[in-house]
């Protein structure tokens, strides 16, 4: 019998087959050497979140409706007052600012950022503005978690979307209520980093794993000197470093480039419940089990029914809805799945079910509950 082509399979099954085949191809190869910088980072060397409230001006009539967004009017009145323009209370309350939108500005302040350097900022509408396209952000202070100002943002926005509307019809591509200003903020204050404090530095692993922590400590001791590194727990490795700042920077640079033989990760299946994506790593194995899975579909159809009153009855014509509800449950055959000691075998076993990615979420959870899936389930 001639084998079926992949193009003849149903689209959801074909998408699932391609996804699982891609996962198998990505992890089927042997373990490859990594660098320490790819599995760990120096503790204390981190970014900081900045946020601020600002105004975008210069919009083409697509700004906030000030009758529903009073804080836009208040913010604009305060800005004009700072510029030396005082409005009477009666006039301030009647401002119609169709070309102005209230926004929230966010940014990431990199480690070691110094005053005068520039960073990117994201701008998002917080009102009912229709579009921020073509707008300019006026000077906005960006504050950290301590309330201090660390940067000032200003500039023309880049909005990656387009839209048009006429006669009640509307077409829109991507989001028009958010944009980005490349290098739109200037750093005004540096955040102190405790890199040169003490005679040791701590490496924080990206994922908690005792085996990886031990391998990192062994690699450092073998290349840079015995007794320099100690694994404190499954996520922290303490390393003795030179006291001189210049020597310490060179020491960390050499440390991060050390090769590290990667070990097999903990078995895990990651499920995205919103998109239906399923990703398995190379350590996932499957025990023998039997599965029965059927589909349940519910169809609801409504038909308008017109009730016409009798002549001279002074009644009114009424339109009612007649609903028809049908439930169709397809039978599911019991499928025996053999033990699968390797990821390629797991992929073949799951592919033999012919389930859609949405159904696969429920199947994997049931297999895990039955004790046949030797992996941790993580739903994101």
C-alpha positions as CSV (number, residue, x, y, z in Angstrom):
1,X,0.0,0.0,0.0
2,X,1.3,3.4,-0.9
3,X,2.2,5.6,2.1
4,X,0.1,8.8,2.6
5,X,1.7,12.1,1.8
6,X,2.0,14.7,4.6
7,X,-0.1,17.1,2.5
8,X,-3.0,14.7,2.7
9,X,-3.2,14.8,6.4
10,X,-5.6,17.2,8.1
11,X,-4.1,20.6,8.8
12,X,-4.1,20.4,12.6
13,X,-2.5,16.9,12.5
14,X,0.0,18.1,10.0
15,X,0.9,21.1,12.1
16,X,1.3,18.9,15.2
17,X,3.5,16.5,13.3
18,X,5.8,19.2,12.0
19,X,6.0,20.7,15.5
20,X,7.0,17.5,17.2
21,X,9.4,16.6,14.4
22,X,11.1,19.9,14.7
23,X,11.5,19.4,18.5
24,X,13.0,15.9,17.9
25,X,15.4,17.2,15.3
26,X,16.6,20.0,17.5
27,X,17.4,17.8,20.5
28,X,18.5,14.6,18.8
29,X,22.1,15.7,18.5
30,X,24.7,15.1,21.1
31,X,25.3,17.5,24.0
32,X,27.4,20.5,22.9
33,X,29.8,22.6,24.9
34,X,28.5,25.9,26.3
35,X,30.2,28.9,27.8
36,X,29.6,29.9,31.4
37,X,28.1,33.2,30.3
38,X,25.3,31.3,28.6
39,X,24.2,29.5,31.8
40,X,25.0,32.1,34.5
41,X,25.4,35.8,35.1
42,X,27.2,37.9,37.7
43,X,24.8,38.7,40.5
44,X,24.2,42.4,40.9
45,X,24.8,43.2,37.2
46,X,21.2,43.7,36.2
47,X,18.8,46.1,34.4
48,X,16.3,48.3,36.2
49,X,12.7,49.1,35.2
50,X,11.8,52.8,34.6
51,X,8.3,54.2,34.1
52,X,6.7,57.6,33.7
53,X,3.5,59.4,32.7
54,X,3.6,61.7,29.7
55,X,1.8,63.3,26.9
56,X,1.9,62.7,23.1
57,X,1.1,65.7,21.0
58,X,0.8,66.3,17.3
59,X,-1.8,63.6,16.6
60,X,-4.2,64.0,13.6
61,X,-7.4,64.2,15.6
62,X,-6.9,60.7,17.0
63,X,-6.1,61.7,20.6
64,X,-8.0,61.2,23.8
65,X,-11.6,62.3,24.2
66,X,-11.1,64.7,27.0
67,X,-14.7,64.5,28.2
68,X,-14.0,60.9,29.2
69,X,-10.4,61.3,30.1
70,X,-10.1,64.3,32.5
71,X,-6.5,63.5,33.5
72,X,-5.4,64.3,29.9
73,X,-6.8,67.8,30.3
74,X,-5.3,68.2,33.8
75,X,-1.9,67.1,32.6
76,X,-1.9,69.5,29.6
77,X,-3.0,72.3,31.9
78,X,-0.1,71.6,34.3
79,X,2.3,71.5,31.4
80,X,1.2,74.8,30.1
81,X,1.5,76.3,33.5
82,X,5.1,75.1,33.7
83,X,5.7,76.9,30.4
84,X,4.4,80.1,31.9
85,X,0.9,80.0,30.5
86,X,-1.9,80.2,33.1
87,X,-5.4,79.4,32.1
88,X,-8.5,80.4,34.0
89,X,-10.3,77.5,35.7
90,X,-13.3,77.9,33.3
91,X,-11.1,77.7,30.2
92,X,-9.0,74.8,31.6
93,X,-12.1,72.7,32.0
94,X,-13.2,73.3,28.4
95,X,-10.0,72.2,26.6
96,X,-10.7,69.9,23.6
97,X,-7.4,68.2,23.0
98,X,-8.1,65.8,20.1
99,X,-4.4,66.0,19.1
100,X,-3.1,65.0,22.6
101,X,-3.0,61.6,24.3
102,X,-2.0,60.5,27.8
103,X,0.6,57.7,27.7
104,X,2.7,55.5,30.0
105,X,6.4,55.4,29.1
106,X,8.5,52.4,30.1
107,X,12.2,51.7,29.6
108,X,15.0,49.3,30.7
109,X,18.0,51.0,32.3
110,X,21.0,48.7,31.5
111,X,23.7,47.9,34.0
112,X,26.6,50.4,34.2
113,X,24.6,53.0,32.2
114,X,26.1,56.5,32.7
115,X,24.6,60.0,32.5
116,X,24.4,61.2,28.9
117,X,23.9,57.8,27.4
118,X,20.6,57.0,25.6
119,X,18.2,54.1,25.8
120,X,15.1,53.0,24.0
121,X,11.6,53.7,25.4
122,X,8.2,52.2,24.8
123,X,5.1,54.4,24.7
124,X,1.6,53.0,25.4
125,X,-1.7,54.8,25.4
126,X,-3.6,54.8,28.7
127,X,-6.8,56.5,27.5
128,X,-9.1,56.1,24.5
129,X,-6.8,57.5,21.8
130,X,-7.5,55.9,18.4
131,X,-3.9,56.1,17.2
132,X,-0.5,57.4,18.3
133,X,0.9,57.4,14.8
134,X,2.7,60.6,13.9
135,X,2.8,61.8,17.5
136,X,5.7,63.4,19.5
137,X,6.3,62.6,23.2
138,X,7.1,65.7,25.2
139,X,9.7,65.6,28.0
140,X,8.7,62.8,30.4
141,X,10.7,62.0,33.6
142,X,11.3,58.3,34.0
143,X,11.5,57.1,37.6
144,X,12.7,53.9,39.3
145,X,11.2,51.9,42.0
146,X,12.7,54.3,44.6
147,X,10.9,57.2,43.1
148,X,14.0,59.0,41.8
149,X,14.4,60.3,38.3
150,X,16.9,58.2,36.3
151,X,16.2,59.3,32.7
152,X,14.3,61.9,30.6
153,X,12.3,60.7,27.5
154,X,11.3,62.8,24.5
155,X,11.1,62.3,20.7
156,X,9.1,61.2,17.7
157,X,7.4,57.9,17.9
158,X,7.6,54.9,15.6
159,X,4.2,53.0,15.4
160,X,4.3,49.7,13.6
161,X,0.7,49.7,12.4
162,X,-1.7,51.3,10.0
163,X,-5.5,51.8,9.9
164,X,-8.3,53.5,8.0
165,X,-12.0,54.0,8.6
166,X,-14.9,55.5,6.7
167,X,-18.7,55.1,6.6
168,X,-18.7,52.8,9.7
169,X,-16.1,50.4,8.2
170,X,-12.7,50.1,9.8
171,X,-9.5,48.3,8.8
172,X,-6.5,48.1,11.1
173,X,-3.1,46.3,10.9
174,X,-1.2,45.7,14.2
175,X,-1.6,48.0,17.2
176,X,-1.9,51.8,16.8
177,X,-2.1,52.6,20.5
178,X,1.6,51.7,21.3
179,X,4.9,52.7,19.8
180,X,8.6,53.0,20.4
181,X,11.2,55.7,20.4
182,X,14.7,54.4,19.6
183,X,17.3,56.1,21.8
184,X,14.5,58.3,23.0
185,X,15.6,58.7,26.6
186,X,18.8,60.2,28.1
187,X,20.2,58.8,31.3
188,X,20.4,61.4,34.0
189,X,21.6,59.3,37.0
190,X,23.7,56.1,37.3
191,X,22.7,53.1,39.4
192,X,25.6,51.9,41.6
193,X,26.5,48.3,41.0
194,X,28.2,46.3,43.7
195,X,30.7,44.6,41.3
196,X,33.9,45.7,43.0
197,X,32.7,45.2,46.6
198,X,34.3,42.4,48.6
199,X,36.8,39.8,47.6
200,X,34.3,37.5,45.9
201,X,31.6,37.6,43.2
202,X,28.5,35.4,42.9
203,X,27.4,33.7,39.7
204,X,23.6,33.2,39.5
205,X,22.5,30.3,37.3
206,X,19.7,31.0,34.8
207,X,18.0,27.8,36.1
208,X,18.2,26.0,39.4
209,X,20.2,22.8,38.9
210,X,22.8,21.3,41.3
211,X,24.6,19.4,38.5
212,X,25.1,22.6,36.5
213,X,26.3,24.5,39.6
214,X,28.9,21.8,40.3
215,X,30.0,21.7,36.6
216,X,30.5,25.5,36.7
217,X,32.6,25.4,39.9
218,X,34.7,22.5,38.5
219,X,35.4,24.3,35.2
220,X,36.5,27.5,37.0
221,X,38.8,25.6,39.4
222,X,40.3,23.6,36.6
223,X,41.1,26.5,34.4
224,X,41.7,29.5,36.7
225,X,43.0,27.9,39.8
226,X,42.0,25.3,42.4
227,X,39.7,26.4,45.2
228,X,38.6,29.6,43.5
229,X,34.9,28.6,43.0
230,X,32.5,27.0,45.4
231,X,28.9,25.9,44.6
232,X,26.8,27.3,47.4
233,X,23.5,25.8,46.2
234,X,21.7,24.8,43.0
235,X,21.7,28.3,41.7
236,X,24.7,30.2,43.2
237,X,28.4,29.7,42.6
238,X,30.8,31.9,44.7
239,X,34.1,32.8,43.1
240,X,37.1,34.6,44.6
241,X,38.1,37.5,42.4
242,X,41.0,40.1,42.3
243,X,40.5,43.3,44.4
244,X,41.8,45.6,41.7
245,X,38.9,46.8,39.5
246,X,40.8,46.4,36.2
247,X,42.0,43.0,37.1
248,X,38.5,42.0,38.2
249,X,37.0,43.0,34.9
250,X,39.6,40.9,33.0
251,X,39.0,38.0,35.4
252,X,35.3,38.0,34.8
253,X,35.8,38.2,31.0
254,X,38.0,35.1,31.1
255,X,35.6,33.3,33.4
256,X,32.6,33.9,31.2
257,X,34.4,32.4,28.2
258,X,35.2,29.1,29.9
259,X,33.7,26.1,28.1
260,X,31.1,24.1,30.0
261,X,29.9,20.6,28.9
262,X,26.2,20.7,29.1
263,X,24.3,17.9,30.8
264,X,20.8,16.6,30.0
265,X,18.2,19.0,31.4
266,X,15.4,17.9,33.7
267,X,12.5,16.3,31.8
268,X,9.9,18.9,31.1
269,X,6.9,19.5,28.8
270,X,5.9,23.1,28.3
271,X,2.3,23.8,27.3
272,X,1.0,27.2,26.1
273,X,-2.7,27.0,26.8
274,X,-3.4,30.2,24.8
275,X,-1.8,29.2,21.6
276,X,-1.9,25.4,21.9
277,X,1.9,25.0,21.5
278,X,3.6,22.0,23.0
279,X,7.4,21.7,23.5
280,X,9.2,18.7,24.9
281,X,12.9,18.5,25.7
282,X,15.2,15.6,25.1
283,X,14.8,14.0,28.6
284,X,11.1,13.3,28.2
285,X,10.2,9.6,28.3
286,X,6.9,7.8,28.2
287,X,5.7,4.7,30.0
288,X,3.3,2.1,28.6
289,X,-0.3,3.2,28.7
290,X,-3.7,3.0,26.9
291,X,-5.5,6.1,25.7
292,X,-9.1,6.7,24.5
293,X,-10.0,10.2,23.2
294,X,-13.1,11.3,21.5
295,X,-14.4,14.6,20.2
296,X,-17.5,16.3,21.6
297,X,-19.1,19.0,19.4
298,X,-22.1,21.2,20.2
299,X,-24.0,23.0,17.4
300,X,-26.5,25.8,18.2
301,X,-28.5,27.3,15.3
302,X,-31.0,30.1,15.6
303,X,-33.9,30.7,13.1
304,X,-35.9,33.9,13.2
305,X,-39.7,33.3,13.4
306,X,-42.2,36.1,12.7
307,X,-45.4,36.2,14.6
308,X,-48.1,38.1,12.7
309,X,-51.2,39.2,14.6
310,X,-54.7,38.6,13.3
311,X,-56.5,41.4,11.4
312,X,-58.1,44.1,13.6
313,X,-56.6,42.6,16.7
314,X,-54.5,45.7,17.4
315,X,-51.5,43.4,18.0
316,X,-47.9,43.9,16.9
317,X,-45.7,41.9,14.7
318,X,-43.0,40.2,16.8
319,X,-39.8,38.5,15.7
320,X,-38.8,35.6,17.9
321,X,-35.8,33.3,17.8
322,X,-36.2,29.5,17.5
323,X,-33.0,27.8,18.7
324,X,-31.9,24.2,17.8
325,X,-29.2,22.6,19.9
326,X,-27.4,19.4,18.7
327,X,-24.7,17.5,20.5
328,X,-22.5,15.1,18.6
329,X,-20.0,12.9,20.4
330,X,-17.6,10.9,18.2
331,X,-16.5,7.6,19.6
332,X,-12.8,7.2,20.6
333,X,-10.9,4.0,20.2
334,X,-8.5,2.8,22.8
335,X,-5.0,3.1,21.6
336,X,-2.1,1.2,23.3
337,X,1.1,3.3,23.5
338,X,4.3,1.3,24.2
339,X,7.1,2.5,26.4
340,X,9.2,5.3,24.7
341,X,12.7,5.6,26.2
342,X,13.8,8.4,23.8
343,X,12.2,11.6,22.6
344,X,11.9,10.3,19.0
345,X,9.8,7.5,20.2
346,X,7.6,9.8,22.3
347,X,7.1,12.0,19.2
348,X,6.0,8.9,17.1
349,X,3.7,7.7,19.9
350,X,2.0,11.1,20.3
351,X,1.7,11.5,16.5
352,X,0.0,8.2,16.2
353,X,-2.9,9.6,18.2
354,X,-3.8,12.0,15.4
355,X,-4.9,14.6,17.9
356,X,-4.9,18.3,17.4
357,X,-2.6,20.5,19.5
358,X,-5.6,21.5,21.6
359,X,-6.6,17.9,22.3
360,X,-2.9,17.1,23.0
361,X,-3.0,19.4,26.0
362,X,-5.7,17.4,27.8
363,X,-4.1,14.1,26.7
364,X,-0.7,15.0,28.2
365,X,-2.2,16.1,31.4
366,X,-4.1,12.8,31.7
367,X,-1.0,10.8,30.9
368,X,0.9,12.7,33.6
369,X,-1.9,12.1,36.1
370,X,-1.8,8.3,35.3
371,X,2.0,8.2,36.0
372,X,3.0,7.3,32.5
373,X,4.7,10.6,31.5
374,X,8.1,10.9,33.1
375,X,8.4,14.7,32.9
376,X,7.3,17.8,34.6
377,X,4.3,19.6,33.1
378,X,4.5,23.4,32.9
379,X,1.6,25.4,31.7
380,X,2.3,29.0,30.6
